[in-house]
Amino acid sequence: MPHARHRLTRRPLHTALALLLAGLASTASAAEILTIEEREALDLSEYRVTAPDAGYFDVAARMEELASTDNAILLQELDTLSQGPSCQQMMEYEPITTHLRVPGYYPNPKEWKLASEPLFQFEDNVSGLAGAFVATGDDYYAECLVRFLDHWAEQDALTDFYYDSKEPQAWFATESMIFAAAMAYANVRPFVEGLEKERANVERWLNGLAHQHAGIPGGEGNSCCNNHFYRRALYASMVGVLTEDDELFRFGVSAIHAALHDMTEQGAFPLEVSRGRRATHYQNYGLLYLITNMQVISRQGYDIFDLEIGGRTIHDAVDFLFRILDDPAALGDLAPREQYTGFLKDPQYFTWMEIYLRRFEAPRVEEFVRRMRPLYNRSAGGYMTLYFMDPAAQTHVVLDEEKQETTAFKGLGQP
């Protein structure tokens, strides 16, 4: 595929492509994975945006709950976020308008880290402002977030990125910046009075950027259909809701249908467990975006967590994750038993569990997440323990001397 420079253009989300799913693992033939054409053919007409201000949780209700909590973990989060950032300092960050090019993580980790610093800073900035607003109820942070995003929108930031099917890292990096911005904005928009021009500009920018980015279906390898598809679906759902764009919203929903269709009888995501020693890591990584996306969709009134395709539900994928965490031999012939476990000490990979536990009784999940709280993910929702944890679930942080602090460079967004 030739190199391309992408500028902000509204293009069809799906193109009628006869795309071969190259590079699939032996565990998943092309016939078992829903193709792009098959995804396009899904009848998802029943799904439409019904509540543009619903976000991914009830912000007003959660703020009321937090106002009376005596939970030590939540109080610590509230105290930390009450000392929010300076809006003047936030506005000093320059929008990324230059041609964005990011080296691949696995072949060039040092170069990737350096290039990614300003991208991660953007995600921390928007998530931090949204979190400060939820923690304090101070309009200062909500209005600052709108002005911050408007500043980027004014310059059509992030719309000029390098993409080649063999060098997609800038495309990968941009996807998380889109849903970081959209999810943060969803937390504050219903509470901002005035700033109509700025809000309209932010929504124009997010919608156009989402269409532009999702208009690239993914090239060689699995990025058309694996966790990167789930990541694109997350911003599609959230931006679709915010801008009342049913086409984007249905693109987001299609990822849930595709993931359940592709899942093995055991509950494995074939394109994730094909990653060798990182099979367990990527099974979890897929859940991170799928369950967060399902939460967005559910807020529009759909029982997406109950969706069953081919006798499989999202709960099968959760159960399989814990089986292979407990015993890698449960992977069978899907992947080696010598699995990479470094991700298990990094809370950002497990924020989906707060959403899941708010909805379902899952003792194994609760046991695991107790050792990780509080959980924060700079792009996929932000301060998820603050937003979702049942105050009665756990009252104190579990100290773990081996637990590694989350850093800005753990590899989120890698293929």
Buried (B, 14 or more C-beta within 10 A) or exposed (E): EEEEEBEBEEEEBBEEEEBEBEEBBEBBEEEBBBBBEEBBEBEBEEBBBEEBEBBBBEBEEBBEBBEEBEBEBBBBBBEBBEEBBEBEEBEEBEBBEEEBBBBBBEEBBEEBBEBBEEBBEBBBBBBBBBBBBBBBBEEBBBBBBBBBBBBBBEEBBBBBBBBBBEBBBBBBBBBBBBBBBBBBBBBBBEBBEEBEEBBEBBBBBBBBBBBBBBBBBBBBBBBBBBBBBBBBBBBBBBBBBBBBBBEBBBBBBBBBBBBBBBBBEBBBBBBBBBBBBBBBBBBBBBBBBBBBBBBBBBBBEBEBBEBEBEEBBBBBBBBBBBBBBEEBEBBBEBBEEEBBEEBBBBBBBBBBBBBBBBEEEBEBBBEBBEBBBBBBBBBBBBBBBBBBBEBEBBEEBEEEEEBEEBEBBBBBBBB
